[in-house]
Amino acid sequence: MALFFGGRLIAMTNEASYYAVMKKTPSVGTLWVWAVLELSLVPAIFGVLTPICWAVLYKGYGII
């Protein structure tokens, strides 16, 4: 679940319009943080780093 919400949040902030980002990302971001906090340490790190690596390496999004 953390992988899905993280990937969805990153993709949405990079591809959607400004209004869509302002409307939808707070709820998706909250669900991502909640999903990561519910996991133990190793799966939580995996749940944070995997969507980031997917976005940077596969999709070509910039971090800055």
Beta strands, then each sheet from edge to edge (+ up, - down):
end
